[in-house]
Amino acid sequence: MLLLKVCGMKEEQNLSDLIKVQPDFIGLIFHEKSPRNITKYSSTSIPKEIRTVGVFVNETEGFVLDKINEFDLKYIQLHGAESPHFCKNIKRLNRKVIKAFNIHPEFDFSKLEEYTPYCDYFLFDAFGKNAGGNGITFDWELLDKYTGETPFLLSGGIDSEMAESLKEISHPMYKGVDINSKFEIEPGLKNIEKIKLFKDKITS
């Protein structure tokens, strides 16, 4: 059964509606350049069984710590050029770490080895002009080049029509999918019914 991460939540009522669908992870983006950047704390509490993920791009440790405390983040997703040392320091904050990488034909998977001790998941995304949310899919056959032992989530332009194809991926470290822009009415506002139908398909 695949895990489901829904990223880029922003509106309070939309978040409340998504919680009823019970995804495994809910992502909140803390990146000023993103149209999904969240700035104010939602009074909607995310239940403990849903893992709250803060998404950061080349931020300082202090900024990440402030958001951990303000939003009660359980996972930290690093979506920039953060070093293994930075991941190590975030891990020391007693939080789970997801490190994202933009995958392309020339991507060197061997560089992931130095991140392995400090990451609970990798996230493999497509290579686009923005750090994430580009709506672009990469060639999933490139996943065969990954021989590490850190589990990963698959991201990048995933839409509802891909459910069956996603279930057919047989990589042993492939644990779930991260959805965002293809399930939106507008940036930061998700189509909840579409997400529910997709979840039913990938977990059946």
Wavefront OBJ file of the C-alpha trace (Angstrom):
o trace
v 0.000 0.000 0.000
v 1.438 3.360 -1.024
v 1.764 6.297 1.345
v 0.164 9.580 0.274
v 1.642 13.023 0.905
v -0.408 16.079 -0.066
v 1.778 19.159 -0.288
v 1.107 22.888 -0.453
v -1.904 23.275 1.837
v -2.740 26.874 2.651
v -6.462 27.503 3.279
v -7.944 26.572 6.659
v -11.237 25.064 5.429
v -9.416 23.222 2.649
v -7.054 21.767 5.246
v -9.973 20.664 7.441
v -11.575 18.924 4.474
v -8.305 17.191 3.564
v -7.854 15.851 7.101
v -11.079 13.871 6.631
v -9.436 12.067 3.683
v -6.611 11.027 6.048
v -3.488 11.274 3.894
v -0.312 9.997 5.546
v 1.503 13.339 5.270
v 0.355 16.950 4.899
v 2.942 19.409 3.595
v 3.104 23.097 4.521
v 5.444 25.188 2.384
v 7.610 27.885 3.978
v 9.180 29.494 0.921
v 8.385 33.099 0.015
v 8.767 32.524 -3.722
v 6.104 29.825 -3.731
v 2.442 30.746 -4.395
v 1.685 28.109 -1.736
v 3.773 29.809 0.953
v 1.959 29.666 4.290
v 2.421 32.628 6.615
v -0.159 32.325 9.357
v -0.889 29.527 11.784
v -4.085 27.648 11.078
v -6.356 26.988 14.037
v -7.079 23.630 12.424
v -5.086 21.035 14.347
v -3.716 18.181 12.288
v -4.236 14.877 14.149
v -1.130 13.024 15.291
v -1.674 10.081 12.956
v -1.158 12.452 10.002
v 2.472 13.540 9.782
v 2.883 17.313 9.383
v 5.730 18.190 7.012
v 7.369 21.605 6.776
v 8.910 22.260 3.354
v 11.941 24.571 3.223
v 14.281 25.775 0.483
v 17.797 26.859 1.535
v 16.679 28.331 4.852
v 18.669 28.806 8.062
v 18.468 26.360 10.945
v 16.979 29.142 13.061
v 14.156 29.741 10.590
v 13.376 26.008 10.455
v 13.358 25.782 14.257
v 10.971 28.735 14.529
v 8.509 27.028 12.184
v 8.852 23.690 14.003
v 7.759 25.429 17.195
v 5.035 27.543 15.585
v 3.408 24.819 13.477
v 4.335 21.693 15.490
v 6.095 20.125 12.498
v 7.007 16.434 12.748
v 8.932 16.132 9.474
v 11.231 18.617 7.762
v 11.472 18.434 3.973
v 14.532 20.156 2.527
v 13.963 21.086 -1.090
v 17.035 23.158 -1.900
v 20.797 22.645 -2.034
v 21.074 21.722 1.651
v 24.224 19.800 2.601
v 24.426 16.490 4.475
v 25.742 18.507 7.441
v 22.617 20.670 7.408
v 20.437 17.535 7.336
v 22.417 16.195 10.287
v 21.752 19.348 12.289
v 18.017 19.241 11.535
v 17.933 15.578 12.541
v 19.415 16.624 15.896
v 16.245 18.658 16.518
v 14.503 15.304 17.005
v 12.572 15.598 13.752
v 12.334 13.289 10.763
v 14.086 14.547 7.625
v 12.992 14.265 3.985
v 15.587 15.452 1.457
v 14.295 16.248 -2.025
v 16.299 15.852 -5.207
v 15.449 16.912 -8.752
v 15.978 13.896 -10.986
v 17.183 14.133 -14.606
v 19.089 11.769 -16.936
v 22.512 12.998 -15.731
v 21.626 12.867 -12.020
v 24.321 11.162 -9.948
v 22.544 8.906 -7.447
v 25.844 8.080 -5.726
v 25.820 11.497 -4.054
v 22.864 10.351 -1.957
v 25.132 8.083 0.080
v 26.431 10.946 2.222
v 22.834 12.001 3.004
v 21.685 8.523 3.993
v 22.580 8.635 7.729
v 20.522 11.795 8.275
v 17.422 11.252 6.123
v 14.319 9.188 6.843
v 13.033 9.563 3.292
v 14.276 10.918 0.009
v 11.834 12.651 -2.307
v 12.521 12.306 -6.018
v 11.051 15.214 -7.973
v 11.297 16.423 -11.552
v 13.815 19.044 -12.639
v 12.032 22.369 -13.272
v 12.435 26.127 -12.945
v 11.008 26.156 -9.404
v 12.091 24.149 -6.343
v 8.836 22.201 -6.571
v 5.261 22.381 -7.828
v 6.304 22.549 -11.462
v 3.774 19.956 -12.606
v 6.495 18.127 -14.562
v 7.075 14.362 -14.537
v 10.494 12.760 -14.956
v 11.318 9.405 -16.550
v 10.540 6.890 -13.800
v 12.894 4.362 -15.375
v 15.709 6.478 -13.890
v 14.672 5.116 -10.494
v 16.410 1.860 -11.414
v 19.710 3.702 -10.923
v 18.950 4.202 -7.239
v 20.401 1.322 -5.215
v 20.377 2.898 -1.751
v 18.451 1.751 1.304
v 16.683 5.000 2.256
v 12.992 4.787 1.300
v 11.695 7.395 -1.123
v 8.526 9.191 -2.137
v 7.877 9.960 -5.781
v 6.893 13.469 -6.840
v 6.687 15.631 -9.941
v 3.555 16.232 -11.997
v 1.616 13.298 -10.575
v -2.048 13.364 -11.545
v -5.108 11.176 -11.033
v -4.615 9.350 -14.345
v -1.294 7.901 -13.154
v -2.689 5.799 -10.286
v -2.336 2.419 -11.977
v 1.139 3.210 -13.344
v 2.277 4.319 -9.892
v 1.123 1.028 -8.402
v 3.181 -0.888 -10.959
v 6.534 0.604 -9.900
v 8.380 -2.236 -8.218
v 11.450 -0.533 -6.715
v 11.999 -1.954 -3.183
v 12.544 1.481 -1.611
v 9.517 3.125 -3.257
v 7.050 3.846 -0.463
v 4.634 6.490 -1.653
v 3.712 9.534 -3.708
v 3.688 13.274 -3.156
v 0.939 15.208 -4.944
v 0.463 18.931 -5.360
v -0.242 21.082 -8.422
v -2.234 18.562 -10.492
v -4.847 18.339 -7.734
v -5.403 22.068 -7.359
v -8.243 24.420 -8.168
v -5.686 27.216 -7.782
v -2.256 27.345 -6.075
v -2.716 26.279 -2.461
v -6.355 25.231 -2.876
v -6.849 21.487 -3.403
v -9.677 19.561 -5.053
v -10.498 17.308 -2.102
v -12.795 14.929 -3.957
v -10.138 14.364 -6.612
v -7.592 13.576 -3.890
v -9.990 11.152 -2.186
v -10.576 9.238 -5.424
v -6.836 9.117 -6.105
v -6.091 7.841 -2.607
v -8.684 5.099 -3.015
v -7.031 4.016 -6.278
v -3.429 3.869 -5.024
v -4.282 2.133 -1.756
v -6.681 -0.487 -3.120
l 1 2 3 4 5 6 7 8 9 10 11 12 13 14 15 16 17 18 19 20 21 22 23 24 25 26 27 28 29 30 31 32 33 34 35 36 37 38 39 40 41 42 43 44 45 46 47 48 49 50 51 52 53 54 55 56 57 58 59 60 61 62 63 64 65 66 67 68 69 70 71 72 73 74 75 76 77 78 79 80 81 82 83 84 85 86 87 88 89 90 91 92 93 94 95 96 97 98 99 100 101 102 103 104 105 106 107 108 109 110 111 112 113 114 115 116 117 118 119 120 121 122 123 124 125 126 127 128 129 130 131 132 133 134 135 136 137 138 139 140 141 142 143 144 145 146 147 148 149 150 151 152 153 154 155 156 157 158 159 160 161 162 163 164 165 166 167 168 169 170 171 172 173 174 175 176 177 178 179 180 181 182 183 184 185 186 187 188 189 190 191 192 193 194 195 196 197 198 199 200 201 202 203 204
